Each structure stands twice: as C-alpha cells, then as structure tokens.
Amino acid sequence: MVSTEYERRIADRFAGFDQDGNGYIDREDFNAATKAVLAEFGTTARSDKGQALYGGAEAFWQGMAGIADRDGDQRITREEFVSGAVKRLRDNPERFAEIARPFLHAALAVADSDGDGAATVEETERVLKALGVRDEIAAVAAATLDTDSDGRIGEAEVVTAFARYFTVPE
C-alpha cells in the first residue's frame, strides 16, 4: 500500500476515535461514544448495561492511553496515534482486541434487545451509526460483520473485525 493510502486510512481510524473533532483522542471521546450508544438504545447510564458500557469505555481509554499517550498529557494526538497505537497494535492485534473487548462486549449487550448474547445486523448498524459511522458504511460494515450469515453478530465476530480494522498494514 502506498504511503498516502496508508496515511488516509490512519486518518480515518483516528477520526473514528476523535468523537468531538478537536484533533486529539481523550477520555471525553470515549464518554461521548458511550453516551451516543446509550441514547440510541434508550438505555440509562445508571443501569447495569450503562455502567458496563462506561466501564468498558474507561478500560478501552486506559489501554489506548497506555499504548499511545507518550507524553502523559491524557490526550492522544494524531502523531501519537500513528506512532504508538497503530504501529504497536499492528504488531500485536490480540492486544488491541483485549483492550477493546470490554467496550465491545458491553456495546453488544446494550444493542442485544432479546438478551441472547448477540446483536442483529440492524442493531449493530445502529451502534455503528451512533458511533459516527456514515449510514451507507454502517450498513455494509454491519452486514460484513455477520461472517456466518445467521443474522446475528456475536462478540467473537466483532472483536476480530474491530482489531483487523484498526491494525492497518502499511
């Protein structure tokens, strides 16, 4: 992949985390993502599912900051994201999956309307849209996540795909 294509893909990944578009990723971006998912599904922050999602977001933030926040200012710049998170996580995608797992697990639980441990493709699409993914991309991505074509998306499918998406090869 040519460097400009790599840079574009990295910028897309960074923008996905930078929920407020202020040029860096911080704890508030993770809180904003959590609030958006909870609002989409009418789940209160004080509910068990809401608390689990906030806990997952905090764990995700702490893991990301531990990997990428080189200067310790509790913010991850694009440069830190590229040199820290992306390069380290590309070398160890399993680590990224473990960092993201609590948040992804809790987001699936919020979306899972029938409590069977998996979200429908439509519910997953709603989560992606709540996280700022454009409508047309969210629909395709949600359908792609259903790797066994059963209409349901479980944690294993989402964690694997998420790690693959954010561990961008050069």
C-alpha beads as a LAMMPS data file, in Angstrom:
LAMMPS data file: protein, C-alpha beads

170 atoms
169 bonds

1 atom types
1 bond types

-500.0 500.0 xlo xhi
-500.0 500.0 ylo yhi
-500.0 500.0 zlo zhi

Masses

1 110.0

Atoms # bond

1 1 1 0.000 0.000 0.000
2 1 1 1.438 3.399 -0.925
3 1 1 2.207 5.743 1.933
4 1 1 -0.541 8.238 1.049
5 1 1 -3.176 5.488 1.139
6 1 1 -1.805 4.307 4.474
7 1 1 -1.926 7.858 5.846
8 1 1 -5.523 8.279 4.653
9 1 1 -6.586 5.070 6.336
10 1 1 -4.852 6.077 9.566
11 1 1 -6.588 9.474 9.465
12 1 1 -9.938 7.683 9.100
13 1 1 -9.189 5.491 12.116
14 1 1 -8.083 8.483 14.174
15 1 1 -11.229 10.439 13.240
16 1 1 -13.335 7.477 14.367
17 1 1 -11.970 7.842 17.882
18 1 1 -11.861 11.661 17.915
19 1 1 -15.616 11.957 18.508
20 1 1 -15.600 15.744 19.018
21 1 1 -13.153 16.508 16.186
22 1 1 -10.796 18.584 18.339
23 1 1 -7.654 16.943 16.955
24 1 1 -6.886 14.545 19.764
25 1 1 -8.357 11.499 21.455
26 1 1 -9.103 11.709 25.160
27 1 1 -11.327 10.193 27.818
28 1 1 -14.174 12.513 26.819
29 1 1 -14.235 10.975 23.334
30 1 1 -14.832 7.566 24.910
31 1 1 -17.528 9.039 27.170
32 1 1 -19.197 10.703 24.172
33 1 1 -19.232 7.383 22.307
34 1 1 -20.791 5.709 25.332
35 1 1 -23.472 8.395 25.693
36 1 1 -24.331 8.129 21.998
37 1 1 -24.786 4.340 22.130
38 1 1 -26.850 4.529 25.311
39 1 1 -29.058 7.248 23.823
40 1 1 -29.578 5.279 20.614
41 1 1 -30.948 2.329 22.557
42 1 1 -32.730 4.273 25.309
43 1 1 -30.509 2.774 27.996
44 1 1 -29.794 4.804 31.112
45 1 1 -26.266 5.418 32.322
46 1 1 -27.173 4.115 35.787
47 1 1 -28.474 0.781 34.525
48 1 1 -26.286 -2.312 34.693
49 1 1 -25.776 -2.176 30.928
50 1 1 -24.995 1.540 31.060
51 1 1 -22.469 1.069 33.847
52 1 1 -20.853 -1.819 31.984
53 1 1 -20.535 0.326 28.846
54 1 1 -18.958 3.198 30.791
55 1 1 -16.597 0.724 32.475
56 1 1 -15.698 -0.774 29.111
57 1 1 -15.074 2.680 27.660
58 1 1 -12.799 3.572 30.573
59 1 1 -10.852 0.324 30.190
60 1 1 -10.537 0.969 26.448
61 1 1 -9.332 4.528 27.077
62 1 1 -6.808 3.402 29.707
63 1 1 -5.460 0.704 27.394
64 1 1 -5.208 3.082 24.446
65 1 1 -3.575 5.801 26.557
66 1 1 -1.108 3.290 27.969
67 1 1 -0.027 2.357 24.482
68 1 1 -0.106 5.709 22.716
69 1 1 -0.014 8.692 25.129
70 1 1 3.745 9.137 25.038
71 1 1 3.886 12.490 26.849
72 1 1 1.383 11.568 29.562
73 1 1 -0.933 14.535 28.994
74 1 1 -4.052 12.335 28.890
75 1 1 -4.549 13.130 25.203
76 1 1 -3.525 11.165 22.139
77 1 1 -2.518 13.304 19.187
78 1 1 -2.671 12.008 15.635
79 1 1 1.109 11.605 15.692
80 1 1 0.956 9.585 18.917
81 1 1 -1.875 7.519 17.442
82 1 1 0.144 6.707 14.328
83 1 1 3.473 6.090 16.058
84 1 1 2.083 4.476 19.179
85 1 1 -1.268 2.812 18.823
86 1 1 -1.276 1.797 15.192
87 1 1 2.292 0.520 14.985
88 1 1 2.202 -1.319 18.309
89 1 1 -1.233 -2.763 17.739
90 1 1 -0.400 -3.810 14.196
91 1 1 2.435 -5.869 15.650
92 1 1 0.114 -7.357 18.279
93 1 1 -3.554 -7.306 17.163
94 1 1 -4.525 -9.634 20.002
95 1 1 -3.532 -6.877 22.458
96 1 1 -5.828 -4.455 20.695
97 1 1 -8.672 -6.960 20.835
98 1 1 -8.172 -7.348 24.580
99 1 1 -8.127 -3.569 25.094
100 1 1 -11.326 -3.130 23.087
101 1 1 -13.163 -6.266 24.289
102 1 1 -14.847 -4.831 27.440
103 1 1 -16.301 -1.917 25.477
104 1 1 -17.362 -4.058 22.530
105 1 1 -18.907 -6.671 24.829
106 1 1 -20.895 -4.008 26.673
107 1 1 -21.973 -2.265 23.441
108 1 1 -23.280 -5.576 22.107
109 1 1 -25.176 -6.119 25.362
110 1 1 -26.809 -2.691 25.047
111 1 1 -27.799 -3.422 21.445
112 1 1 -28.938 -7.010 22.126
113 1 1 -32.686 -6.461 22.526
114 1 1 -33.590 -10.100 23.183
115 1 1 -30.694 -10.880 25.532
116 1 1 -29.398 -13.890 23.617
117 1 1 -25.774 -12.719 23.611
118 1 1 -25.691 -11.405 20.041
119 1 1 -26.969 -8.332 18.240
120 1 1 -28.843 -8.401 14.972
121 1 1 -27.293 -6.868 11.894
122 1 1 -29.744 -3.967 12.248
123 1 1 -28.855 -3.422 15.921
124 1 1 -25.174 -3.476 15.044
125 1 1 -25.789 -0.937 12.296
126 1 1 -27.462 1.320 14.876
127 1 1 -24.410 1.050 17.158
128 1 1 -22.092 1.975 14.297
129 1 1 -24.221 4.972 13.350
130 1 1 -24.310 6.106 16.983
131 1 1 -20.517 5.982 16.944
132 1 1 -20.447 8.314 13.950
133 1 1 -20.092 5.886 11.074
134 1 1 -21.814 7.197 7.937
135 1 1 -25.117 5.476 7.132
136 1 1 -24.021 3.728 3.954
137 1 1 -20.805 2.479 5.515
138 1 1 -22.566 1.358 8.707
139 1 1 -24.995 -0.804 6.720
140 1 1 -22.236 -2.516 4.748
141 1 1 -19.996 -2.922 7.796
142 1 1 -22.757 -4.453 9.912
143 1 1 -23.637 -6.922 7.170
144 1 1 -19.957 -7.809 6.748
145 1 1 -19.593 -8.484 10.483
146 1 1 -22.138 -11.290 10.182
147 1 1 -19.486 -13.735 8.995
148 1 1 -21.668 -16.835 9.335
149 1 1 -24.736 -15.188 7.725
150 1 1 -27.054 -16.077 10.606
151 1 1 -28.354 -12.519 11.015
152 1 1 -26.643 -12.256 14.418
153 1 1 -23.334 -10.706 15.386
154 1 1 -21.550 -12.048 18.428
155 1 1 -18.590 -10.824 20.397
156 1 1 -16.052 -13.009 18.588
157 1 1 -17.107 -11.634 15.204
158 1 1 -16.993 -8.024 16.327
159 1 1 -13.733 -8.180 18.281
160 1 1 -11.885 -9.864 15.421
161 1 1 -13.191 -7.395 12.832
162 1 1 -12.510 -4.391 15.064
163 1 1 -8.913 -5.425 15.642
164 1 1 -8.430 -6.068 11.929
165 1 1 -9.892 -2.655 11.006
166 1 1 -7.719 -0.679 13.417
167 1 1 -4.472 -2.570 12.868
168 1 1 -3.776 -1.042 9.493
169 1 1 -0.977 -2.586 7.431
170 1 1 1.485 -0.269 5.697

Bonds

1 1 1 2
2 1 2 3
3 1 3 4
4 1 4 5
5 1 5 6
6 1 6 7
7 1 7 8
8 1 8 9
9 1 9 10
10 1 10 11
11 1 11 12
12 1 12 13
13 1 13 14
14 1 14 15
15 1 15 16
16 1 16 17
17 1 17 18
18 1 18 19
19 1 19 20
20 1 20 21
21 1 21 22
22 1 22 23
23 1 23 24
24 1 24 25
25 1 25 26
26 1 26 27
27 1 27 28
28 1 28 29
29 1 29 30
30 1 30 31
31 1 31 32
32 1 32 33
33 1 33 34
34 1 34 35
35 1 35 36
36 1 36 37
37 1 37 38
38 1 38 39
39 1 39 40
40 1 40 41
41 1 41 42
42 1 42 43
43 1 43 44
44 1 44 45
45 1 45 46
46 1 46 47
47 1 47 48
48 1 48 49
49 1 49 50
50 1 50 51
51 1 51 52
52 1 52 53
53 1 53 54
54 1 54 55
55 1 55 56
56 1 56 57
57 1 57 58
58 1 58 59
59 1 59 60
60 1 60 61
61 1 61 62
62 1 62 63
63 1 63 64
64 1 64 65
65 1 65 66
66 1 66 67
67 1 67 68
68 1 68 69
69 1 69 70
70 1 70 71
71 1 71 72
72 1 72 73
73 1 73 74
74 1 74 75
75 1 75 76
76 1 76 77
77 1 77 78
78 1 78 79
79 1 79 80
80 1 80 81
81 1 81 82
82 1 82 83
83 1 83 84
84 1 84 85
85 1 85 86
86 1 86 87
87 1 87 88
88 1 88 89
89 1 89 90
90 1 90 91
91 1 91 92
92 1 92 93
93 1 93 94
94 1 94 95
95 1 95 96
96 1 96 97
97 1 97 98
98 1 98 99
99 1 99 100
100 1 100 101
101 1 101 102
102 1 102 103
103 1 103 104
104 1 104 105
105 1 105 106
106 1 106 107
107 1 107 108
108 1 108 109
109 1 109 110
110 1 110 111
111 1 111 112
112 1 112 113
113 1 113 114
114 1 114 115
115 1 115 116
116 1 116 117
117 1 117 118
118 1 118 119
119 1 119 120
120 1 120 121
121 1 121 122
122 1 122 123
123 1 123 124
124 1 124 125
125 1 125 126
126 1 126 127
127 1 127 128
128 1 128 129
129 1 129 130
130 1 130 131
131 1 131 132
132 1 132 133
133 1 133 134
134 1 134 135
135 1 135 136
136 1 136 137
137 1 137 138
138 1 138 139
139 1 139 140
140 1 140 141
141 1 141 142
142 1 142 143
143 1 143 144
144 1 144 145
145 1 145 146
146 1 146 147
147 1 147 148
148 1 148 149
149 1 149 150
150 1 150 151
151 1 151 152
152 1 152 153
153 1 153 154
154 1 154 155
155 1 155 156
156 1 156 157
157 1 157 158
158 1 158 159
159 1 159 160
160 1 160 161
161 1 161 162
162 1 162 163
163 1 163 164
164 1 164 165
165 1 165 166
166 1 166 167
167 1 167 168
168 1 168 169
169 1 169 170
